[in-house]
Amino acid sequence: MNTLTPELHYPLEETLPEPGTTLEVAPGVRWLRMPLPFELNHINLWLLADEMDGVKGWTVVDCGIDNPTTRAHWETIFSNELQGLPILRVIATHMHPDHLGLAHWFCERWGVNLWISAAEYLSAAKATQPAEPASLQNATDFCSQNGLTNQKAVAHMHYRAAFYSKLTPRVPPRYVRLHAGDVITIGSDRWRCIPGFGHSPEHMALSCESRHLLIGGDMMLPRISTNVSVYETEPLSNPVQQFLDSIDLFKPLSAETLTLPAHGKPFQGLHHRIEQLHAHHQERLAELEQACQEKALCGIDAIPILFKRNLDDHQMTFAFGEAVAHLHALWYSGRVKRAQGPDGIYRFSA
């Protein structure tokens, strides 16, 4: 997985912004870092110097989860880091709570709009609503059809669905829709929207080619592989292939590109990282295909093949979705076949 890591360059080395502070990574581009209450314990957020309708200020790209700690850090930034200028808009790369959670607060506080793709906005709006009994039953059916019958684990899947609204209590009532290929003028710079799929419904990374900058969101991380999962709402999806096709859209960018990821440190070596992610998933697929030649596997069977470490309940739910996703990638490419047994479980075999 990390054989190409030495080919990545971290120009800021060990420098990290402390919570409540910012660090300039390029003129008019400031990096801030918010804590998260998970094993992945931080998210990187970005402030871009902007001017809209003759008013100078800042565009926020992603905003963190909604909790007292994050709000307090933002209050410190408002007081000390904005040079007395207002927030002019909020851009969310995608719907996940660490990126979108506080968007409603920003938009209400500053009287600004949220900019996000339609699929991400609508998915977030749905996720903030109470789960209906039919939705919970659908999740239970999806789990059982892929071999997850442990009631505690299934209950945690239900809890995770409800957990979204605790970190993202609501979304702004209106938004500006981002489309693939849109060019957004932020200050004196032009940022192009590059779509991404597999990790979320319609992720948008932002590329400023003239300055060799890429805000990669969760589509391009330096040290970990983005979660790509099959979910009960789209049970026949192929997110691994969607993800790999999406990161190839970054290949035309300059080798000098400084990638600003949602997790980890800003890095150069984008093309090497694309190669590394392809290699990582191909290795996992090869391992899984070999196992399917020895025995028909369902989603729950694939987890220990793909994940060699102990997983807690929270991690297990993501691992389960990713295991099904890798089985689907093999299935759609014709490397394995799928059959549903008398017990209702889908198994994959060579």
N, C-alpha and C positions, 0 to 999 in steps of 0.2 A: 504493500500500500504506500509506503513512504520512501520507496527507492529513488524517487526523483526530488525529494525534499531539498537536498543540497543545491539543486538547480533553481530553487526559489530564493529570491533576495528580499530581505526585510530592511528597507532603507532607514526605518526609524529605530532599528535594533531593539533595545530593551525599553524604549520610551513608551509609556502608557499614560493616558490622561486619567487623573483621579476623578472619582464621581463628583459631580458638581463643578468640574472644570472642563476646558476644551483645549485642544492642541491643533495648531495649524499644520496641515499636511501639504497644502499648496495655497497660493494666494487666494483668499476668499473662501477656502474650504476648511472647515474646522471639524475635528473628530472628537466625539464624546462617547463615554462608555458608561452604561448603566448596569447595575447588578441584577441578576435573575435568581430566583429561589429554586434552581434546579441544578443537576449535575453540570450542565452547560451554564456556567454561572454569570455570564455577561452578554450584553449585546452592544454592538457599535452603532451609533447614530451619527448623523451628519448635519451640519449647518452650512448652508451655501449663501454667500453674500448675494443679495438680490435687489431689484428695483422694479416695482410695479406701479403703473399709473403715476409715475413721477415721485413715488414714495420709496425711499431706501429702507432696507430691512433685511430679513433673513428668510430663507426657505428651509424648513425642517424636512429631512428625509428619514422617515421612520421615527417612532417616538417612545417606544418602551411599553411595558405593561402598566395597567392602572393599579397602582398601590401607593400607600403613603410615602414609602421610601423614594420611589421614582418621582413623584410629584415634588417632594422636598428638594431633590437634586436639581430638578428643572427650575424650581424657584430660585435656587442659588445661581444657576446659569442666567436666568432672566435678569437678575440683579447685577451680576458681575461680568458677563461675557458677551452681551449683545451690543455694547457700546451705545446704550440708550436707544437702540433702534427696535422696531416692532417685528414680530413674526408676520410674514405676508402670506404664507400658505404652508400646507402640510402635504408632503408626498409620501405615500405608503407603497413600498415595493410589493407587499402582499398582505394577506389577511391575518396571519398568525399573530397571537396576542402580543408577543414581544416587539412586533413591528407596528401594530395598529391599535393596541389597547388604549392609549391615551389620546387618540386622534379626536374623539368627541370633546375632550377637555380643552385641547388646543383650539379647536375650531370655535368653541363657545367663548373661550377667554379672549381670543384675539379677533373674533369676528371674521374668520377666514374660511376658505374652502379646503376640503380634502380632495387630493388628486390621486386617483387609483383606477385600475382597470375594472371593467364592469363585472367580470366573473368573480374577482376578489371582493368587491363591494357587496354584491348580492349574496355571496357565500357567507360573508361575515354577518350580514343582516339576519340571515337565517340562523346562523349559529348562536346568535345572542338571544334567540327566542327559546322558551321552555320546550324541552323535547316532548313530542307527542307519544302516546303509547305505541302507535304504529311504528314510529321511528326506533324506539327502544327494541321492539320485537324484531325489526329488520336487522338491527345490530346483533341481537342474539342469534338470529338465523345465520347471518354471515359468519359469526364466530364458529358455530357448530358445523357449518358446511366446510369449514377449513380446519376442523379438528380441535378447536379451542372450546372445550366443554367444561373446564374447571369453573365453577360458579363464582369463585372469588375473582378470577381473572376477568370473567364476563362482566361482573359488577364494576370492576375498575374501568372497563371500556365504557360503560354507561356513565360512570363518574367523570371520566375524561371529557365526554361530550358536554356535560353540564359545567365542567370547570372552565370552559372557554369564556362563558359569560361572567365569571368571577374576575377575570383578568381584562376582559373587554366588555364592560357592562352594556354598552350601546355603541352604535355608529352614528356619525353625523347624518342629519336628515337629507342632505344633498351632497353631491360630489361632482367633480370634473373628471370626465372619463378619459383614461389613457388608452391609446391604441398602439399596437405594434408599429414601429416606424415613426411614431409621432416625434417631432422635435420641439422641445420646450426651451424657451429662452429664459435663462436664469442669470440675472445681472447682464454681463456682456458675453456670456457663454451660451452655446447651444448644446443641449443634452438630448441624445436620441434614445428612445425607448426600445429595449431589446426584450422580447417576450421569452418567458421560460415556463416549461410545463413539467409535470412529474412530481414536483415538490408541493405545489399549490396550484389552484385552478388557472391563474393567468398572471404569473409573476412578471414584474417589469423591472429589469435592471436599467441603469442610466449610464450612457457612454458619452463623454465629451472628447471626441476624437482630436480636436485641435490642441487639447492640453494633455492627451494621453492619460485620461482618468476614466475609471470604470467603477461605479457604485454597484457592486455585484449582488447585494442582498444575500439571500441564502443559496443562490445558484452557483456561486463561485467562492468556496471557502478554502483556506490554505492548508489546513491540517486534518480536517474531518470531512467525511463524505455526507452530503446533505441527505436527510431522510427522504426516501421515495417509497410511498406506501399505497397499497390498495385499500380503499375504504368501503364500508357497507353501502354508501350512497352511489358508488360507481364500481360495482363488484367485478366487472369484466374489463377493467382498465389495464393499461400496460405502461405504468409510470416510469419504469427503468429505461425503456427505450425512448420515451418522451423526454426524460431528463438528458440522456446522452445526445439526442438530436438537438436539444436546446443549447447545451453548452458549446456545441459546434458553431453556433451563431456568433460566438466570441472570436473565432479563429481569424476573421479579417482584421481585428484590431491590432494595433502596433505592438511589436515586441517590447517597446518601452513602456507600455501601459502600466500604470500604478493601479492595482485593484484594491478597492476599499470594501472589504468583506463585512458581513454582519457579525461574524464571530472570528476571533483570531486577529492577527495584525495585518496592516496594509502590506502588500507584497508586489514584487515584480517577478515575471516568469509565467505569465498567463498561459502561454501555449504549452509549456511543460506541465502545468497543472491540469489542463484539459487532457493531455496524454495520460497523466497519472490517474485521473478519475475514470477514464475509459479502461485502463489496465486493471484498476481495482475491481470494477464491476465485472469485467470479463473473467477475472480470476474467481470471483464468487460464483459466477454462472457455471464455470467449468467444474468447480467443486460440487455444485449442486447437481449438475447433469450426471456426473460420475455416481453420486449417491442414488440418483433416480434409476440408474442402470442396475443397481444392486437390490433396490427395494422401492416399491411405489410409495411416494411421500405426499403428505398433506402439509398445509401451511405450518402447523405446530411442530411437525417433524423436522422442518427445514431450519428452525431457529438455532439449534445447537451446531448445525453445520456452518451457518453464516456468522454466528456470534459465539466466540470461544470463552467469553467471560460471564460471570454471574450477573444477572439482570434483576433489578427490583421491579415492582409492579408497574411503575410508570414507564420504565425502559422496555418492559416486556410488551406493552401495547404497541409501541413503535416498532419493535423487532418483529412482532407478528405481522403487521401490515407490510413491512419490508420483505419478510420471507415470502408472503403470498405474491408480492410484486416480482420477485426474482423467478419464482415458479411460472408466473404468467409470461415473463420475458422469454423463458425457454419454450413455453407452449406456443406463443405467437410466432416464434421463429422456426417452429417445426422440429425442435430438438427433443421435445418430449410430447406425450399425449396426455390428455386429461380424461378421467372417467369418474362418474359418481357411483359410489358403492351402495349396497343395500342399507347401510347405516346413514346415508345422506351425505357422506363426506366426499369431497373432491380430492382425488389423489392423482399424482403425476408420475408417469413411468416412461422409460425409454421405449 
